[in-house]
């Protein structure tokens, strides 16, 4: 299953324009300094890196580019293999209209506008991942039983 990450650079390589390449080069030196200064404090290093990225955003990416990504994956892998893996907790530059969880209805609207059925949209919004997790749990229980031999869920260390 493909969980679509919303980070603009992952969604559309066209965001790697001359302006964003210059931004990345400028930020590299600053990021290297942050990495050195906080090399023994990973939490503070991540915090400072997030501040740096937030202060230097990528060019805006329209929501339509994100929906194009969903379309492509659905065509290649099938609708049963598409989901949302937004990365709201780890990336700053998201497409316009999909910057945080409160904006997920915009994705629903765009998918409806492009002709996706309500059933397919429910799959994308969560039913696919729930199906996959249920299968993972089923396989895990089956493997635990076969490993222990007596039907218990003892783990082999």
TAPE-V733160 format. One record per residue. N is the residue number from 1. RES is the residue in three letters. OMEGA is omega in degrees with one decimal (* if undefined). NEAR is the number of other C-alpha atoms within 8 Angstrom. D_CENTER is the distance of its C-alpha to the mean C-alpha in Angstrom with 1 decimal. Layout:
((N;RES;OMEGA;NEAR;D_CENTER) (N;RES;OMEGA;NEAR;D_CENTER))
This chain:
((1;UNK;179.8;9;12.3) (2;UNK;175.5;7;9.3) (3;UNK;-174.4;9;6.0) (4;UNK;175.5;11;5.0) (5;UNK;-174.1;10;2.5) (6;UNK;-176.7;14;5.3) (7;UNK;-170.9;13;7.0) (8;UNK;-178.7;12;10.3) (9;UNK;177.8;9;11.5) (10;UNK;-176.3;8;8.9) (11;UNK;-173.3;11;9.7) (12;UNK;-178.6;9;13.4) (13;UNK;176.6;7;15.5) (14;UNK;176.0;6;18.2) (15;UNK;175.8;11;16.8) (16;UNK;-179.4;9;18.4) (17;UNK;175.5;7;21.7) (18;UNK;179.7;6;24.9) (19;UNK;-178.9;7;24.1) (20;UNK;175.1;11;20.6) (21;UNK;176.9;9;22.2) (22;UNK;176.7;8;25.0) (23;UNK;-178.4;9;22.6) (24;UNK;179.1;8;20.8) (25;UNK;179.0;8;24.3) (26;UNK;-177.8;8;25.6) (27;UNK;-178.6;9;22.7) (28;UNK;179.4;8;23.1) (29;UNK;178.6;8;26.5) (30;UNK;179.1;8;25.4) (31;UNK;177.2;10;22.5) (32;UNK;179.2;8;25.0) (33;UNK;176.9;8;27.4) (34;UNK;-179.8;12;24.9) (35;UNK;-179.4;9;24.1) (36;UNK;-176.3;7;27.9) (37;UNK;-175.2;6;28.8) (38;UNK;-176.5;10;26.5) (39;UNK;-179.5;9;26.4) (40;UNK;-178.4;4;27.8) (41;UNK;-174.3;7;25.6) (42;UNK;179.5;8;21.8) (43;UNK;179.1;6;21.0) (44;UNK;178.1;8;23.0) (45;UNK;179.2;12;21.6) (46;UNK;179.2;8;18.0) (47;UNK;-180.0;8;19.4) (48;UNK;177.3;9;21.4) (49;UNK;177.6;10;18.7) (50;UNK;178.6;10;16.6) (51;UNK;-180.0;8;19.8) (52;UNK;-179.5;10;20.5) (53;UNK;179.9;9;17.3) (54;UNK;179.9;9;17.7) (55;UNK;-177.1;6;21.3) (56;UNK;-174.1;7;20.5) (57;UNK;172.6;8;17.8) (58;UNK;174.6;8;17.0) (59;UNK;-178.4;6;18.8) (60;UNK;178.2;8;17.5) (61;UNK;-179.2;10;15.5) (62;UNK;179.3;9;16.6) (63;UNK;-178.3;11;14.7) (64;UNK;178.3;7;16.4) (65;UNK;176.9;11;14.5) (66;UNK;-179.9;12;11.2) (67;UNK;173.8;11;13.4) (68;UNK;179.2;8;15.0) (69;UNK;176.2;10;11.8) (70;UNK;179.5;10;11.9) (71;UNK;-177.6;8;15.6) (72;UNK;-178.7;8;15.6) (73;UNK;178.7;12;13.6) (74;UNK;179.0;12;15.9) (75;UNK;-176.3;8;18.8) (76;UNK;-173.0;6;18.2) (77;UNK;-176.5;9;17.0) (78;UNK;-174.7;9;18.3) (79;UNK;-179.3;11;17.1) (80;UNK;-175.2;10;17.2) (81;UNK;-179.0;10;14.3) (82;UNK;177.0;17;11.6) (83;UNK;-179.4;14;9.2) (84;UNK;174.8;10;6.5) (85;UNK;-163.6;8;3.4) (86;UNK;-174.9;9;3.4) (87;UNK;178.0;9;4.1) (88;UNK;-177.7;10;7.5) (89;UNK;-175.4;4;9.4) (90;UNK;-179.5;5;8.8) (91;UNK;-178.3;9;8.9) (92;UNK;-173.3;10;11.7) (93;UNK;-179.5;11;11.8) (94;UNK;177.9;12;10.2) (95;UNK;175.4;15;12.1) (96;UNK;179.7;9;15.3) (97;UNK;177.8;8;15.3) (98;UNK;-175.0;13;11.6) (99;UNK;177.9;10;11.9) (100;UNK;-173.4;7;11.7) (101;UNK;179.5;7;12.0) (102;UNK;-176.8;5;15.6) (103;UNK;179.0;10;14.7) (104;UNK;175.6;9;13.1) (105;UNK;176.5;7;16.7) (106;UNK;177.9;9;16.4) (107;UNK;177.3;11;14.0) (108;UNK;-179.6;9;16.5) (109;UNK;-178.3;8;19.3) (110;UNK;178.0;10;18.1) (111;UNK;175.9;11;17.6) (112;UNK;-179.5;11;21.1) (113;UNK;179.9;7;22.5) (114;UNK;174.0;6;21.5) (115;UNK;176.1;6;23.3) (116;UNK;177.6;9;20.8) (117;UNK;177.0;7;22.7) (118;UNK;178.7;7;22.1) (119;UNK;-179.8;6;21.8) (120;UNK;178.4;9;19.1) (121;UNK;176.2;12;17.1) (122;UNK;177.3;9;17.5) (123;UNK;-178.5;14;16.2) (124;UNK;-174.8;13;12.9) (125;UNK;177.0;9;12.7) (126;UNK;-177.1;10;13.4) (127;UNK;179.2;9;16.4) (128;UNK;-177.5;14;15.0) (129;UNK;176.8;10;13.1) (130;UNK;177.1;8;16.3) (131;UNK;-179.8;8;18.4) (132;UNK;179.0;9;16.7) (133;UNK;178.0;8;17.0) (134;UNK;178.5;8;20.6) (135;UNK;177.3;8;21.4) (136;UNK;178.4;8;20.1) (137;UNK;179.7;8;22.4) (138;UNK;180.0;8;25.2) (139;UNK;179.3;8;25.1) (140;UNK;178.0;8;25.0) (141;UNK;180.0;9;28.0) (142;UNK;179.7;8;29.8) (143;UNK;179.0;8;29.3) (144;UNK;179.4;13;30.5) (145;UNK;-177.8;12;33.6) (146;UNK;178.7;9;34.4) (147;UNK;-176.6;8;34.1) (148;UNK;177.1;12;36.3) (149;UNK;-177.1;7;38.7) (150;UNK;178.5;6;39.9) (151;UNK;177.9;8;37.1) (152;UNK;-179.5;8;36.0) (153;UNK;175.7;8;32.6) (154;UNK;178.0;6;34.0) (155;UNK;174.0;7;31.7) (156;UNK;-177.8;5;33.1) (157;UNK;*;2;32.6))
